[in-house]
Amino acid sequence: MKISTVPIAGVDQYIEEFPAATQKMLQQLRALILKAAPKAEEVISYQMPAYKYNGMLVYFAGYQKHIGFYPMPDTIIAFKNDLSIYKTAKGSVQFPLDKPLPVRLITQMIKFRVRINEEKVAIKRKK
């Protein structure tokens, strides 16, 4: 990944910084997010693509050998078994560039995040 000293203006600019094969996977991930969370707002946060819907949903970033997907710690815990074949951390998972993205799993994680954020809003409204 090229580290830009100029702030990233948008997701298109972010993705254009990568080799063609990585761009293709980043675009695929972007499309999955927008399909699973059609009301989400696309932003740049922490110099990477991020999606907001009733709060932050997910982030992603490109790296030399993987795509980092950041669906928050609650999602990593909820999908721990499904993610066992990937390298994970508290709030992130690494999808290797030499393997196809797990479309179904990513879609489920995004929908999980949408549901969590909607539940948080509903709880706040009841107070």
N, CA, C and O atoms as a DFTB+ gen file, in Angstrom:
508 C
 N C O
     1  1       0.845      -1.186       0.000
     2  2       0.000       0.000       0.000
     3  2       0.879       1.234       0.000
     4  3       1.845       1.319       0.758
     5  1       0.548       2.175      -0.838
     6  2       1.246       3.450      -0.828
     7  2       0.668       4.287       0.310
     8  3      -0.549       4.427       0.432
     9  1       1.533       4.830       1.124
    10  2       1.067       5.702       2.197
    11  2       1.014       7.118       1.645
    12  3       2.040       7.694       1.282
    13  1      -0.163       7.659       1.587
    14  2      -0.354       8.990       1.046
    15  2      -0.180      10.027       2.153
    16  3      -0.660       9.849       3.272
    17  1       0.513      11.106       1.820
    18  2       0.646      12.204       2.778
    19  2      -0.491      13.205       2.617
    20  3      -0.676      14.099       3.443
    21  1      -1.242      13.039       1.543
    22  2      -2.388      13.908       1.266
    23  2      -3.641      13.206       1.781
    24  3      -3.805      12.007       1.554
    25  1      -4.522      13.921       2.467
    26  2      -5.756      13.275       2.922
    27  2      -6.531      12.666       1.755
    28  3      -6.616      13.255       0.676
    29  1      -7.089      11.494       1.983
    30  2      -7.867      10.795       0.973
    31  2      -9.207      11.514       0.814
    32  3      -9.903      11.765       1.798
    33  1      -9.560      11.839      -0.421
    34  2     -10.791      12.593      -0.686
    35  2     -12.026      11.704      -0.704
    36  3     -13.121      12.155      -0.368
    37  1     -11.860      10.454      -1.092
    38  2     -13.020       9.572      -1.183
    39  2     -12.589       8.137      -1.407
    40  3     -11.402       7.843      -1.549
    41  1     -13.561       7.254      -1.438
    42  2     -13.290       5.829      -1.562
    43  2     -12.691       5.499      -2.926
    44  3     -11.801       4.654      -3.018
    45  1     -13.162       6.146      -3.973
    46  2     -12.587       5.897      -5.296
    47  2     -11.088       6.198      -5.298
    48  3     -10.289       5.398      -5.784
    49  1     -10.716       7.350      -4.755
    50  2      -9.299       7.728      -4.693
    51  2      -8.516       6.715      -3.864
    52  3      -7.409       6.331      -4.241
    53  1      -9.078       6.283      -2.746
    54  2      -8.413       5.299      -1.892
    55  2      -8.115       4.028      -2.688
    56  3      -6.983       3.546      -2.686
    57  1      -9.110       3.494      -3.355
    58  2      -8.968       2.229      -4.081
    59  2      -7.975       2.354      -5.233
    60  3      -7.242       1.409      -5.524
    61  1      -7.946       3.507      -5.886
    62  2      -7.043       3.721      -7.015
    63  2      -5.564       3.638      -6.633
    64  3      -4.712       3.499      -7.511
    65  1      -5.250       3.719      -5.354
    66  2      -3.867       3.661      -4.886
    67  2      -3.275       2.249      -4.956
    68  3      -2.074       2.080      -4.745
    69  1      -4.084       1.247      -5.244
    70  2      -3.663      -0.152      -5.170
    71  2      -3.482      -0.783      -6.540
    72  3      -4.007      -0.282      -7.535
    73  1      -2.727      -1.898      -6.593
    74  2      -2.608      -2.650      -7.850
    75  2      -3.983      -3.136      -8.322
    76  3      -4.911      -3.263      -7.523
    77  1      -4.103      -3.402      -9.607
    78  2      -5.390      -3.752     -10.213
    79  2      -6.092      -4.915      -9.528
    80  3      -7.300      -4.844      -9.303
    81  1      -5.379      -5.978      -9.191
    82  2      -6.012      -7.147      -8.556
    83  2      -6.569      -6.785      -7.182
    84  3      -7.646      -7.247      -6.805
    85  1      -5.844      -5.968      -6.443
    86  2      -6.316      -5.532      -5.121
    87  2      -7.506      -4.593      -5.284
    88  3      -8.468      -4.670      -4.520
    89  1      -7.442      -3.709      -6.275
    90  2      -8.564      -2.803      -6.544
    91  2      -9.845      -3.596      -6.774
    92  3     -10.908      -3.237      -6.266
    93  1      -9.737      -4.664      -7.535
    94  2     -10.908      -5.485      -7.839
    95  2     -11.534      -6.036      -6.557
    96  3     -12.755      -6.017      -6.399
    97  1     -10.690      -6.528      -5.642
    98  2     -11.218      -7.070      -4.383
    99  2     -11.784      -5.965      -3.493
   100  3     -12.805      -6.162      -2.836
   101  1     -11.134      -4.819      -3.469
   102  2     -11.649      -3.697      -2.670
   103  2     -12.994      -3.226      -3.215
   104  3     -13.901      -2.910      -2.445
   105  1     -13.123      -3.179      -4.529
   106  2     -14.409      -2.800      -5.140
   107  2     -15.480      -3.844      -4.827
   108  3     -16.636      -3.496      -4.590
   109  1     -15.099      -5.116      -4.826
   110  2     -16.056      -6.170      -4.495
   111  2     -16.530      -6.011      -3.050
   112  3     -17.721      -6.134      -2.765
   113  1     -15.600      -5.739      -2.149
   114  2     -15.973      -5.556      -0.741
   115  2     -16.864      -4.325      -0.588
   116  3     -17.855      -4.360       0.141
   117  1     -16.519      -3.267      -1.256
   118  2     -17.330      -2.050      -1.224
   119  2     -18.754      -2.348      -1.688
   120  3     -19.715      -1.916      -1.052
   121  1     -18.895      -3.080      -2.785
   122  2     -20.217      -3.423      -3.315
   123  2     -21.003      -4.296      -2.333
   124  3     -22.211      -4.118      -2.175
   125  1     -20.328      -5.227      -1.682
   126  2     -20.995      -6.075      -0.678
   127  2     -21.546      -5.232       0.461
   128  3     -22.673      -5.438       0.912
   129  1     -20.746      -4.285       0.918
   130  2     -21.176      -3.422       2.025
   131  2     -22.395      -2.603       1.609
   132  3     -23.384      -2.537       2.339
   133  1     -22.318      -1.984       0.441
   134  2     -23.422      -1.135      -0.007
   135  2     -24.692      -1.935      -0.296
   136  3     -25.797      -1.415      -0.138
   137  1     -24.549      -3.179      -0.714
   138  2     -25.723      -4.025      -0.951
   139  2     -26.345      -4.481       0.372
   140  3     -27.567      -4.475       0.521
   141  1     -25.506      -4.872       1.325
   142  2     -26.011      -5.369       2.608
   143  2     -26.507      -4.240       3.514
   144  3     -27.341      -4.465       4.391
   145  1     -25.996      -3.037       3.302
   146  2     -26.395      -1.875       4.111
   147  2     -26.672      -0.700       3.171
   148  3     -25.916       0.271       3.153
   149  1     -27.752      -0.784       2.393
   150  2     -28.000       0.235       1.361
   151  2     -28.220       1.650       1.902
   152  3     -28.077       2.620       1.158
   153  1     -28.559       1.778       3.166
   154  2     -28.766       3.111       3.743
   155  2     -27.488       3.680       4.355
   156  3     -27.491       4.793       4.883
   157  1     -26.398       2.919       4.285
   158  2     -25.142       3.368       4.891
   159  2     -24.531       4.527       4.108
   160  3     -24.638       4.604       2.884
   161  1     -23.899       5.411       4.842
   162  2     -23.185       6.543       4.259
   163  2     -21.716       6.157       4.125
   164  3     -21.095       5.695       5.082
   165  1     -21.177       6.348       2.947
   166  2     -19.773       6.029       2.679
   167  2     -18.917       7.243       3.030
   168  3     -19.172       8.345       2.545
   169  1     -17.903       7.043       3.871
   170  2     -17.025       8.125       4.303
   171  2     -15.578       7.626       4.344
   172  3     -15.310       6.434       4.196
   173  1     -14.680       8.544       4.544
   174  2     -13.289       8.197       4.846
   175  2     -13.080       8.539       6.309
   176  3     -13.341       9.666       6.731
   177  1     -12.614       7.578       7.079
   178  2     -12.348       7.770       8.498
   179  2     -11.046       7.036       8.821
   180  3     -10.855       5.896       8.397
   181  1     -10.169       7.672       9.556
   182  2      -8.852       7.097       9.833
   183  2      -8.110       6.772       8.538
   184  3      -7.355       5.801       8.481
   185  1      -8.323       7.581       7.503
   186  2      -7.676       7.435       6.200
   187  2      -8.038       6.137       5.483
   188  3      -7.262       5.645       4.663
   189  1      -9.220       5.575       5.790
   190  2      -9.693       4.380       5.086
   191  2     -11.194       4.467       4.875
   192  3     -11.878       5.227       5.559
   193  1     -11.711       3.682       3.919
   194  2     -13.154       3.673       3.694
   195  2     -13.909       3.179       4.931
   196  3     -13.506       2.219       5.588
   197  1     -14.993       3.853       5.221
   198  2     -15.820       3.498       6.375
   199  2     -17.284       3.724       6.005
   200  3     -17.604       4.473       5.082
   201  1     -18.156       3.063       6.745
   202  2     -19.583       3.116       6.450
   203  2     -20.341       3.380       7.740
   204  3     -20.134       2.714       8.755
   205  1     -21.229       4.376       7.674
   206  2     -22.003       4.797       8.839
   207  2     -23.486       4.557       8.596
   208  3     -24.021       4.856       7.529
   209  1     -24.117       4.021       9.594
   210  2     -25.572       3.873       9.605
   211  2     -25.965       3.758      11.068
   212  3     -25.716       2.732      11.702
   213  1     -26.573       4.799      11.602
   214  2     -26.873       4.840      13.040
   215  2     -25.596       4.597      13.843
   216  3     -25.607       3.867      14.834
   217  1     -24.521       5.202      13.418
   218  2     -23.201       4.988      14.021
   219  2     -22.313       4.257      13.027
   220  3     -22.749       3.913      11.929
   221  1     -21.088       4.025      13.409
   222  2     -20.153       3.349      12.501
   223  2     -20.549       1.886      12.331
   224  3     -20.895       1.204      13.296
   225  1     -20.493       1.424      11.094
   226  2     -20.778       0.018      10.784
   227  2     -19.481      -0.764      10.628
   228  3     -19.146      -1.610      11.458
   229  1     -18.763      -0.471       9.563
   230  2     -17.539      -1.205       9.241
   231  2     -16.543      -0.280       8.537
   232  3     -16.903       0.774       8.014
   233  1     -15.285      -0.712       8.544
   234  2     -14.204      -0.066       7.818
   235  2     -13.505      -1.146       7.002
   236  3     -13.651      -2.334       7.290
   237  1     -12.746      -0.742       5.986
   238  2     -11.839      -1.688       5.341
   239  2     -10.592      -0.964       4.885
   240  3     -10.579       0.259       4.743
   241  1      -9.537      -1.741       4.656
   242  2      -8.271      -1.169       4.206
   243  2      -7.511      -2.197       3.387
   244  3      -7.609      -3.400       3.630
   245  1      -6.761      -1.715       2.427
   246  2      -5.930      -2.587       1.608
   247  2      -4.515      -2.621       2.140
   248  3      -3.998      -1.621       2.637
   249  1      -3.902      -3.772       2.030
   250  2      -2.516      -3.970       2.443
   251  2      -1.808      -4.788       1.375
   252  3      -2.427      -5.196       0.392
   253  1      -0.536      -5.028       1.557
   254  2       0.255      -5.724       0.552
   255  2      -0.216      -7.161       0.323
   256  3      -0.219      -7.636      -0.813
   257  1      -0.616      -7.860       1.394
   258  2      -0.973      -9.271       1.250
   259  2      -2.403      -9.604       1.681
   260  3      -2.838     -10.750       1.567
   261  1      -3.122      -8.613       2.170
   262  2      -4.487      -8.887       2.633
   263  2      -5.340      -7.632       2.581
   264  3      -4.853      -6.520       2.379
   265  1      -6.632      -7.858       2.773
   266  2      -7.576      -6.761       2.989
   267  2      -7.986      -6.835       4.449
   268  3      -8.421      -7.878       4.937
   269  1      -7.841      -5.724       5.128
   270  2      -8.292      -5.643       6.510
   271  2      -9.751      -5.228       6.527
   272  3     -10.142      -4.252       5.886
   273  1     -10.543      -5.974       7.260
   274  2     -11.973      -5.676       7.403
   275  2     -12.220      -5.460       8.884
   276  3     -11.854      -6.298       9.707
   277  1     -12.835      -4.344       9.224
   278  2     -12.991      -3.914      10.616
   279  2     -14.477      -3.773      10.962
   280  3     -15.041      -2.683      10.858
   281  1     -15.108      -4.880      11.374
   282  2     -16.541      -4.849      11.664
   283  2     -16.884      -4.654      13.148
   284  3     -18.020      -4.901      13.552
   285  1     -15.932      -4.222      13.949
   286  2     -16.098      -3.971      15.376
   287  2     -15.981      -5.276      16.189
   288  3     -16.277      -6.360      15.688
   289  1     -15.548      -5.145      17.439
   290  2     -15.305      -6.337      18.274
   291  2     -16.519      -7.252      18.457
   292  3     -16.368      -8.473      18.474
   293  1     -17.714      -6.682      18.594
   294  2     -18.897      -7.526      18.811
   295  2     -19.117      -8.496      17.650
   296  3     -19.582      -9.617      17.855
   297  1     -18.788      -8.071      16.451
   298  2     -18.960      -8.914      15.271
   299  2     -17.913     -10.020      15.231
   300  3     -18.224     -11.160      14.884
   301  1     -16.696      -9.692      15.578
   302  2     -15.636     -10.707      15.609
   303  2     -16.007     -11.800      16.622
   304  3     -15.800     -12.985      16.362
   305  1     -16.548     -11.402      17.762
   306  2     -16.977     -12.382      18.779
   307  2     -18.129     -13.227      18.245
   308  3     -18.108     -14.452      18.364
   309  1     -19.126     -12.585      17.661
   310  2     -20.318     -13.303      17.182
   311  2     -19.996     -14.294      16.067
   312  3     -20.660     -15.323      15.942
   313  1     -18.984     -13.994      15.257
   314  2     -18.643     -14.850      14.116
   315  2     -17.317     -15.583      14.321
   316  3     -16.660     -15.986      13.361
   317  1     -16.943     -15.746      15.575
   318  2     -15.648     -16.345      15.921
   319  2     -15.411     -17.677      15.206
   320  3     -14.336     -17.885      14.644
   321  1     -16.375     -18.563      15.217
   322  2     -16.190     -19.878      14.587
   323  2     -16.013     -19.756      13.079
   324  3     -15.146     -20.410      12.500
   325  1     -16.826     -18.924      12.442
   326  2     -16.733     -18.739      10.994
   327  2     -15.412     -18.087      10.583
   328  3     -14.923     -18.304       9.474
   329  1     -14.846     -17.295      11.478
   330  2     -13.614     -16.565      11.187
   331  2     -12.351     -17.327      11.584
   332  3     -11.241     -16.824      11.413
   333  1     -12.517     -18.527      12.107
   334  2     -11.375     -19.273      12.653
   335  2     -10.276     -19.562      11.630
   336  3      -9.130     -19.790      12.018
   337  1     -10.594     -19.558      10.350
   338  2      -9.572     -19.831       9.335
   339  2      -8.820     -18.566       8.908
   340  3      -7.904     -18.632       8.087
   341  1      -9.210     -17.414       9.468
   342  2      -8.571     -16.150       9.127
   343  2      -7.826     -15.596      10.335
   344  3      -8.113     -15.955      11.477
   345  1      -6.880     -14.730      10.069
   346  2      -6.196     -14.024      11.137
   347  2      -7.135     -12.919      11.636
   348  3      -7.613     -12.097      10.854
   349  1      -7.385     -12.915      12.927
   350  2      -8.273     -11.912      13.509
   351  2      -7.600     -11.209      14.674
   352  3      -6.603     -11.685      15.216
   353  1      -8.151     -10.091      15.042
   354  2      -7.760      -9.357      16.243
   355  2      -9.060      -8.901      16.901
   356  3     -10.142      -9.310      16.482
   357  1      -8.963      -8.080      17.900
   358  2     -10.139      -7.680      18.673
   359  2     -11.307      -7.196      17.807
   360  3     -12.452      -7.576      18.052
   361  1     -11.035      -6.370      16.807
   362  2     -12.119      -5.830      15.986
   363  2     -11.879      -5.957      14.501
   364  3     -12.487      -5.242      13.705
   365  1     -10.979      -6.882      14.116
   366  2     -10.620      -6.959      12.701
   367  2     -10.391      -8.391      12.233
   368  3     -10.179      -9.312      13.021
   369  1     -10.444      -8.532      10.911
   370  2     -10.140      -9.810      10.264
   371  2      -9.341      -9.503       9.004
   372  3      -9.562      -8.486       8.346
   373  1      -8.408     -10.398       8.678
   374  2      -7.605     -10.244       7.475
   375  2      -8.041     -11.263       6.429
   376  3      -8.045     -12.467       6.684
   377  1      -8.406     -10.770       5.255
   378  2      -8.750     -11.634       4.139
   379  2      -7.575     -11.619       3.160
   380  3      -7.278     -10.579       2.573
   381  1      -6.899     -12.764       2.976
   382  2      -5.725     -12.808       2.083
   383  2      -6.089     -12.451       0.646
   384  3      -7.163     -12.803       0.157
   385  1      -5.186     -11.756      -0.014
   386  2      -5.419     -11.342      -1.396
   387  2      -5.380     -12.512      -2.372
   388  3      -5.907     -12.409      -3.479
   389  1      -4.762     -13.624      -1.975
   390  2      -4.652     -14.767      -2.884
   391  2      -5.815     -15.749      -2.765
   392  3      -5.768     -16.843      -3.328
   393  1      -6.861     -15.357      -2.030
   394  2      -8.053     -16.200      -1.893
   395  2      -9.290     -15.337      -2.151
   396  3      -9.265     -14.134      -1.892
   397  1     -10.372     -15.938      -2.660
   398  2     -11.595     -15.151      -2.884
   399  2     -12.170     -14.630      -1.558
   400  3     -12.031     -15.266      -0.514
   401  1     -12.804     -13.484      -1.625
   402  2     -13.480     -12.963      -0.429
   403  2     -14.630     -13.899      -0.051
   404  3     -15.321     -14.408      -0.933
   405  1     -14.844     -14.129       1.237
   406  2     -15.984     -14.949       1.674
   407  2     -17.270     -14.113       1.659
   408  3     -17.691     -13.573       2.682
   409  1     -17.867     -14.025       0.495
   410  2     -18.994     -13.130       0.239
   411  2     -20.133     -13.343       1.229
   412  3     -20.622     -12.384       1.826
   413  1     -20.551     -14.570       1.405
   414  2     -21.682     -14.862       2.296
   415  2     -21.377     -14.439       3.740
   416  3     -22.215     -13.828       4.404
   417  1     -20.186     -14.765       4.211
   418  2     -19.787     -14.419       5.574
   419  2     -19.715     -12.902       5.757
   420  3     -20.216     -12.372       6.749
   421  1     -19.109     -12.222       4.826
   422  2     -19.010     -10.758       4.929
   423  2     -20.400     -10.138       4.942
   424  3     -20.669      -9.231       5.730
   425  1     -21.282     -10.618       4.077
   426  2     -22.650     -10.111       4.033
   427  2     -23.353     -10.319       5.369
   428  3     -24.038      -9.420       5.858
   429  1     -23.189     -11.490       5.956
   430  2     -23.808     -11.774       7.257
   431  2     -23.255     -10.840       8.336
   432  3     -24.010     -10.352       9.177
   433  1     -21.953     -10.592       8.317
   434  2     -21.351      -9.711       9.327
   435  2     -21.858      -8.280       9.180
   436  3     -22.109      -7.609      10.181
   437  1     -22.011      -7.809       7.948
   438  2     -22.513      -6.447       7.733
   439  2     -23.958      -6.340       8.213
   440  3     -24.316      -5.380       8.896
   441  1     -24.772      -7.300       7.868
   442  2     -26.169      -7.284       8.315
   443  2     -26.267      -7.367       9.833
   444  3     -27.155      -6.763      10.434
   445  1     -25.362      -8.107      10.447
   446  2     -25.291      -8.175      11.912
   447  2     -25.013      -6.787      12.477
   448  3     -25.655      -6.366      13.439
   449  1     -24.053      -6.072      11.877
   450  2     -23.710      -4.723      12.352
   451  2     -24.888      -3.772      12.169
   452  3     -25.151      -2.951      13.047
   453  1     -25.595      -3.863      11.059
   454  2     -26.779      -3.024      10.841
   455  2     -27.787      -3.269      11.949
   456  3     -28.315      -2.325      12.536
   457  1     -28.054      -4.539      12.235
   458  2     -29.019      -4.903      13.275
   459  2     -28.581      -4.382      14.648
   460  3     -29.401      -3.858      15.402
   461  1     -27.310      -4.521      14.970
   462  2     -26.787      -4.023      16.258
   463  2     -27.000      -2.514      16.369
   464  3     -27.473      -2.023      17.394
   465  1     -26.650      -1.783      15.311
   466  2     -26.804      -0.329      15.353
   467  2     -28.271       0.087      15.434
   468  3     -28.607       1.053      16.119
   469  1     -29.144      -0.637      14.737
   470  2     -30.572      -0.333      14.828
   471  2     -31.095      -0.609      16.234
   472  3     -31.919       0.150      16.743
   473  1     -30.632      -1.674      16.865
   474  2     -31.055      -1.986      18.236
   475  2     -30.597      -0.909      19.207
   476  3     -31.338      -0.540      20.118
   477  1     -29.382      -0.401      19.021
   478  2     -28.876       0.672      19.892
   479  2     -29.731       1.919      19.783
   480  3     -30.023       2.561      20.792
   481  1     -30.136       2.270      18.567
   482  2     -31.000       3.428      18.350
   483  2     -32.355       3.216      19.012
   484  3     -32.886       4.123      19.653
   485  1     -32.914       2.019      18.859
   486  2     -34.224       1.713      19.459
   487  2     -34.169       1.820      20.979
   488  3     -35.106       2.321      21.601
   489  1     -33.084       1.354      21.576
   490  2     -32.927       1.434      23.036
   491  2     -32.841       2.891      23.485
   492  3     -33.445       3.272      24.487
   493  1     -32.090       3.705      22.743
   494  2     -31.973       5.130      23.090
   495  2     -33.320       5.830      22.999
   496  3     -33.627       6.698      23.816
   497  1     -34.118       5.460      22.018
   498  2     -35.441       6.091      21.857
   499  2     -36.370       5.767      23.013
   500  3     -37.214       6.585      23.379
   501  1     -36.224       4.585      23.592
   502  2     -37.087       4.173      24.702
   503  2     -36.757       4.898      25.986
   504  3     -37.603       4.993      26.874
   505  1     -35.545       5.410      26.105
   506  2     -35.135       6.082      27.345
   507  2     -35.754       7.430      27.490
   508  3     -35.508       8.119      28.480
